[in-house]
Each structure stands twice: as C-alpha cells, then as structure tokens.
C-alpha cells in the first residue's frame, strides 16, 4: 500500500516543485510528502522492506524528507569563453561529432572490409559507407528487443558471428534510440558497449518493477525526492518526468550511477567516463524527443523533433506546426543555462549537469499524456471522468512533460520560430507515430548511406509492428518538402495496409533500392523466432530468464536464426550499395539478385487488412519459406511450458504493473490532496 501512497504523494507535489524558488512552499510540500510516506510505513509494518531503520532515524528530517542528496541537480559554474552558444543547423553536424567519427574511421574501415569479405563480396567500394542503427520505442519490450537486435550485429556474439551478421556494429557511425530504444541506446553506451546479454544479466534491474520496486521502496522514493528537491531548489522546473527519469536510471544504468550511490552521469559526461567512447570505439549515440507546443495534448506528426548527442542538443527544423525554420544546436553540457539573444544571461552563472543521462532517457519516454488518451478509450464512469479531468489538469500544469530552458530565446540573428518561448516542452517522440528514430539520420549533414531500422513497435492488436512508423516518416517528409521546402531524405515506403498485406512486417526488407538521393533503409521487425517478443509496452517488470529468452529471440530477427544462407551477403549488398554509387543499371549480378529478392517491389496493396496478424513462435516466416530461402523451415510452433505464459503476456493490458495504473494512482493522489 505504501508504494502507491508514496507515488501519489510525489505526483501530487509536482505542481509545487514546478513553482521553482518558492523555498518556503517547497519545504512545506516536502514535509507533507515525508509525513505521507511515514504514515504509509506505519500503516504497513512490512513497508520498510526489511530496512533496518533505528527509531532515532525514523524521527529525523532525513527520514521525513530524504537524505539531502544533490547528485542529480544541475550546478552553476562561471561561463567559459570561446563557446559557440548557438549555431545554425544549416552548418551541418558539429565539429566535435565530425572529429569523433574521424577518429573512429580506421576501425570502421577495417570492420567494413571484414564484413564484405565474410559475405563473399570481393569488390570493395571507393569508400566505407556511413551506417546507422535506429532503435524504435516501446517500453521495456523495445529496450530488450533493441538490445537483442544490436547483439545480432556484434562480433562479440558467437551466434551472430556464426550467422554472418555479427560485426556490422563495428562499422556503424550512429546508433539512434527513441523511448524504449533510447533506454537501450543509453544503457548500451553507459555500459561501454558490453554484450547486451551480459548487460541484462549483470547490470539491468528488470526483476524489480520500474515504478513499484520489490525492495527498498522507502529509500527508493526518498532518494528520488531528495534529488528532485535539490533540482527545484536551484530554480529549475521539475515535473513527474524527473521521478520517472530517476526510476529509469536506477534500473538501467551501472550501479555507481544509481539512486543509492551517485545518480549524476550526464550525456556529455559519457565521453570522459566511458573509455570506449573516449577511444571512439562505439557509434555516436543519438536520443530524440518531440516538442509539444503550448496548449497541445495530442502531439501531431509534424511536431518538431529534437535530438541529444554527447556534444549537442538541438533540432534540424524548429517551430510551430505551420511555421518551420532551420533549427539550431547548443552545447549539451550547458543546456541548463538561461540564454537570451544567443548568449548566457549571466556570464558568471552557467549551469552544468542538466543533461543527466537518466533525464534525457526519461524525456525520450515521457508517455504521461498518453495516459489521458488511454483513459479516454475506457467506458465512462464517475471515477473515469474524474481521472480524465485530473489528468487534463496535470497536462495543463506541464507535469507530464520535460521542460528545457530555451537556448534560442530572443535570438533574432536568423529566422527563429521559437524565439518567444521561455521553455521548450519535450515529450516522447513516439507520440508523433514516428516510433523509429530515423529522421536525424536522414539529414543531409550526416550523409548516412544505410539505416538499419529495428522496429519493436506494438502497432497491431497483439503488439506486433505494421510499418506505420516508416509510413509516418515518409508522409512527413513529403509534407515538409511541399510546405516548407525542407528536404528529408526518406525513401518511398508502402502504406500501413500494404506493409501487412504484403507481409513486409514479418521479415527484413530493403527500401530505397532504386533511389540514389536517399539512404538505403534495411527494415527489420521483431518476430517470435524462439520466444514471443511482443510483450506489452506497459510491462514494467521481467524476470531475467524470460528477458534473456526474449532478447535472444530478437537477436534472431537480425540473424534470421542462421537459417538463410544468402542473408549475410544480401545484407552486405544493402549496406554498401550507396558507397558504390550503384543503380539497377550497374550493380554486380550477385547484389542485383539480392535486391530482386529483398527489396520492396514498389507495389502498395492498400486494401483493408483481413484478420489479425498473429505469428506463431518458432514457425519460419511465411515469405522465407515460400521463397525457398530458409534451409531449416519450421511449420510447427515451439512447445514450451512457459510458451503459454509468454503468449498471454503479449495480449494488450492496461492493468497491473502498468504506466496507466501508475497514472491513475497519481491522479487519485492529487484527488486525495484536494479532499484533505
């Protein structure tokens, strides 16, 4: 019981925290929160979670309002000189990003040549292609699957190497993540590119519920409270996202950066703390979020997309839905600094530490206003109507978003559609239905040649992808070109109906094969090769053996379970095509044969889908079997004692351990506060 009360107390106090420097009100709120937690513990003698708390400590301020930790809060420093505080997106990527990739280039050259040789392609292109991985959103499902798919491209994995796909990660320039995919990207980078199955078994804390941890609940909530309190005391707006972020970090980051130690690793700090990034041994990590404009609850598909890298935070095109201009970037290390006209307001007071890794991952997965949309689908009742009203109020108070100081405030040297905003309001970019973070990789400044798009979306009734993310990005690219004259280098893709009717959501497929002005997109959806990988987005707890099965099955969506002999060669053809400058007229015959098989043929069966897509675990995808591509066709599903439970967990759920339930608890907490 005390966990729910603690959560609702935190949520109910968020509006007070957001008021900033009103220290008296803020301290009063903290006292109320402390007593709420204390009462909950007294009501539930087991609520201490076996923590040995002496009576004297129970009566102390530390127990009531936290341990005073300030690891999470931004801190002020004198502003450095010689910093380019704001730069136009028209300049392309930052010099720091280019320098990093230049240091990484020799290793990528070697890895690329090795993969081409392993694939049996003797002809080398004049340059190494720019390769990027793109990990979709979808909660823990997307994180587990995305990490598994990444392992499918790692040379450190014996199974992936044996299947012929392991090694491509070493040739990759970029790794982009969104929402659950950002958790995969962030955790992978913070753990130095460790083999994902090792991260799962040795680092991740998935056995403990993301919001209702199995042990240490009191210290969990009090530590969160202390850290968010310290951030608010510095005058920064805080919101439910701060608590969400700290919970994420406590489950996904290495132990030295968790709540009970020092939750203070920043995105920019990865460069100095992770040797593999210091030595340019890993791809450039990119995490993205979307901007929700003032007054919006539903985020439109043409919202501004913002990106975070270890060097910069910014957007390639900014502005309201009907007023886009070229975007801007700023050094991410100082994004907590209040700016005006392209310079810090006070040169004696810049802020570092706002780019907490946990907060960036939390920003990319800020799903809270999605709870309003979910509740709107429920049958009306007095309680549901009340919850809707409360959640709508939370949205208006901006407690369901992540607020960032607008570094482009009052900047007028170039057209600037956000110059009048004090804060930039970020939400989960998946809310635009662009659930695969491809857009930052399509920008001409990065010159990406091949994008491997891992789709772990839950688009269908039973939580399988249907290609809608790619279609949304393509449709957005068309509209941006028509309306704003902004070019987004997205290849043509079929409609969502076409994806499903043609079975393109069941197996890898290449897009852009006969276009020369876009990257090649290698689309890889998750499929139940050896485990049901379609767990609910709102499942916030996994036992390690189940998560391991799911991760390894997702890896086999990339390797095709080692059963398709031509797949490594055809994948290499897709990766290298743009660096050869090939078209259908001059490709090698072996690669043209691959493209004849694996490329989308350009037809779009845009009729209504008949029936539900329900793949059976262990059965070879229909297309692979019909084409005679698999050397081990399986027509009967895998029979496991746990298979039924796995399948059951794949059904849509809103109850139990879910974000929606947490939102309802938060709303009830707000209601209780009003009533009392």
TIGUKE-95649 format. One record per residue (C-alpha): x, y, z. Coordinates in steps of 0.25 Angstrom, whole numbers, plus 5000, padded with zeros to 4 digits. Each point is the difference from the previous one (the first is absolute). Example, Ala and Ser with C-alpha at 12.3 -4.5 7.8 and 13.67 -1.06 7.14 Angstrom:
504949825031 500650144998 
//
This chain:
500050005000 501150105004 500649994986 498850064994 499850115010 501550044998 499850014985 498750085001 500750095010 501150034991 499150024988 499150095008 501150095005 500650024986 499250134997 500750055013 501349964995 499850074987 499850135007 501550015001 500750095010 498850015010 500849935010 499050015012 498949944992 500949904995 500549965014 498649995004 499749904989 501249925003 499549995015 498749954995 500649904991 500949955011 498849985009 499249934989 501149904999 500249995015 498549975002 500049904989 501149925006 499350015014 498749954993 500849884994 501149955009 500649924989 500150134992 501450025005 500449894990 500949945011 500850125001 500650025014 499650145004 500350045014 498950075008 500950135000 500250004985 498549984998 499750135008 501150074992 499950104989 500849914991 498949895001 498950104998 500550084988 501249924995 501549995002 500350144993 500749934988 500350114989 500649914990 498950014990 499950165001 500650094990 501150095005 500650134997 501350044994 500750124994 499650004985 501249964992 500550094989 500249974985 498749915000 499150014988 498750005008 499049994988 500349954986 499149984988 499649874996 500450044986 501449985004 499849855000 500649925012 500950055011 501550004998 500049915013 499249904993 500850004987 501349995009 499449885007 499749934987 501350034994 500749935012 499049884998 500249994985 501249915000 499349905008 498750014992 500849984987 500649875006 498749955005 499350034986 501149934992 499949885009 498549994999 500050014985 501149894999 499249915010 498850034991 500749954988 500050144993 501450024994 499850134994 500250125009 499450134998 500850135000 499650045014 499449945012 498550025001 499450095012 499249895007 499050035011 499149925009 498650055004 499349945013 498550025001 499250035012 499149915008 500450005015 500849885006 499649924988 500750094990 501250015009 500149855002 499849974985 500850124995 501249955009 499849864994 500050064986 501250085003 500749875004 499649944987 501050094994 501149995010 501349924997 500149965015 498849914999 500449864995 498649984995 499950134992 501449984994 499749864996 498750054993 500850104992 499450135006 500950025012 501050114997 499150104994 499950085013 501550034999 499850064986 498950095005 500150155002 498750035007 499049935010 498750075002 499049975010 498650055004 499249975013 500349855003 501050014989 500750115007 500149925012 500749894992 500950104994 500350085013 500249875008 500949944989 500950125000 500050025015 500549865001 501150024990 499449914988 499949885009 499449884993 498550025003 499749865006 501150045010 499450135003 498749935002 500549905010 501150095007 499450145000 498650024997 499049995011 498849954993 499549905011 499650125008 498850084995 500450134993 499050085009 499749915012 501449945003 499949865007 500950055011 500650135006 498750084997 500250105011 501450034996 499650004985 499050115002 500750085010 501350004991 499150044988 499450115009 501350055005 500650014986 498850074994 499950095012 501550054997 499750034986 498850085003 500850085010 500950054989 498850064994 499749904989 498649954996 499849865005 498949904995 499649865001 501149974989 501150025011 499549895008 499749914988 501550034996 500649975013 499249875000 500549964986 501550035004 499849915013 499649894991 500950024987 501350075004 501249945006 499949995015 501050115003 499050104994 498749955007 499250075011 500749945012 501450044994 500150124991 499050024989 500850104993 500549954987 499750094989 499949984985 501250094998 500749935011 499949874993 501250054991 500950015013 499549885008 499849894989 501449964995 499349944987 499550144997 501250075003 500749914990 498950014990 499749855000 498550025000 499050074990 499650145003 498849985009 498750094997 498850015008 498850074995 498750065006 498950094994 499550145003 498650015005 499550144998 499350095010 498549955001 500249874994 499749875006 500049914987 501350024993 499950014985 500949924990 500750134995 500550045014 501450055002 501049885002 501150045010 501349915001 501049985011 501549964997 501250005010 500350144994 498850074996 498550025002 499150054990 499149984987 500250014985 498750074998 499250085011 498750075002 498649985001 499249904991 499850114989 501250085002 501349924999 501450074998 501449945000 500449955014 501150035010 500949925009 500750035013 501149935008 499249905008 501050015012 499350145003 498649984997 499550045013 500650144998 499050114998 500350074987 499550134992 500450044987 501049894998 500850035013 499949965015 499150105007 501150005011 501449964996 500349975015 498949905001 500049894989 499449865004 500649864998 499349875004 498650024994 500349904989 499949885010 500049874992 498849965008 499350134997 500349994985 499549864999 498850045009 499750114990 500049914988 499049915007 499050105006 498849934998 499150065011 499050084991 499949874993 499349955012 498950114998 499849944986 499949865006 499050045010 499250074989 499749864994 499449945013 498549995002 499550125007 499850005015 500150105011 501449965004 500549994986 499450144997 500750065012 501349934997 499950064986 499850145006 501149995009 501049954990 499650114991 500350105011 501449935002 500250024985 499750155001 501050015011 501049944991 500349895010 499949894989 501150064992 501550035001 500350155000 501450054995 500550155000 499850054986 501550034996 499450074988 499250105008 500050144994 501049964989 499750084988 501250004991 499449894992 498549964998 499649945013 498649945002 500249985015 500750135004 498850045009 500049875008 500649995014 500049855000 500049894990 499049895004 500449864996 499349874999 500249864995 500250014985 499249884998 498850085003 500150054986 499949864995 501550014995 500349885009 501349974993 501050125002 500450014985 499950154998 501350045006 500749904991 499350064987 500650135002 501050044988 501050055010 500349855005 500049944986 499549865005 500149904989 499249885007 499150005012 499749875007 498650035006 499649915012 498550005001 499549955014 498750085000 498749955005 499150044988 499149894999 498949945010 501149905004 501250095001 500749984987 500550114991 499250034987 501050104994 499250135003 501250065006 500750004987 498850054992 499850125010 501550044998 499849994985 498750085000 500650105009 501250024990 499050024989 499350115008 501350075004 500450014986 498750054995 499750095011 501450055005 500949974989 500849915010 500649874994 500049885009 500749894992 499049895003 499749894989 498649964996 499349895008 498749944999 498750035008 499849935014 499049914993 501049974989 501049965010 499149905007 499349954987 501449974994 500649945012 501150115001 499850015015 500449855002 501450004994 501250094996 499750094988 500850114992 499550134997 500650114990 500649894991 499850084987 500250145006 501350075001 499750125008 499649935013 500649905009 499749854999 499149965011 500149865005 498749985008 500149885010 498749985008 500049915013 499549864997 499849885010 501149924995 500249925013 499250095010 498850095000 500650144999 498750085000 499950025015 499250125004 500650145000 499450025014 500749885005 501050065010 500649875006 500749884994 500649885007 501449994994 499949864993 498750054993 500750134996 501249924995 499149914991 499450124994 501350074998 500649884993 498849984991 500050154996 501549974996 499549894991 499150114993 501350054995 500849874997 498749934995 500449895010 501249974991 499049924990 500150094988 501449984993 499950124991 499650105010 501450055005 500450024985 498750084997 500150085013 501450044995 499550044987 499050095006 501050065010 501050034989 499150044988 500050155002 501550005002 500249944986 499050104994 499349884994 498750004993 499249894994 500850024987 501449985006 499949915012 500749875000 499149884997 500249945013 499550125007 498950034990 499549855002 499950045015 499250134997 499149924991 499649925012 500150095012 499650144995 498650055001 499549994986 499350135000 498549955000 499150045011 498949915004 499250115007 498749925002 499549975014 500749905008 499249875002 500149935013 501150025011 501549984999 500449895010 501349934997 500349875007 501349995008 501049914993 499350004986 500850054989 499550134994 499049964988 500850084990 501349945003 499449864999 499350034987 501250064993 500849885004 501050095007 500149925013 500849875002 499249965012 498550034998 499249985013 498549994998 499649965014 500250105012 500949975012 499449935011 500550055014 499450005013 500250155001 499550034986 498550015004 500450115011 500950074990 498850014990 499150045011 500950125003 499950044986 498650045001 499650155002 500050035014 499750135008 499949945014 501049955010 501450054999 499850114989 500350144997 498550024999 499849955014 501150095006 499350124993 498749965006 500749995014 500650144998 498650064996 499449945012 501150065008 499750134995 498549985003 500449965015 500850125001 498850094996 499049925009 501050015012 
//
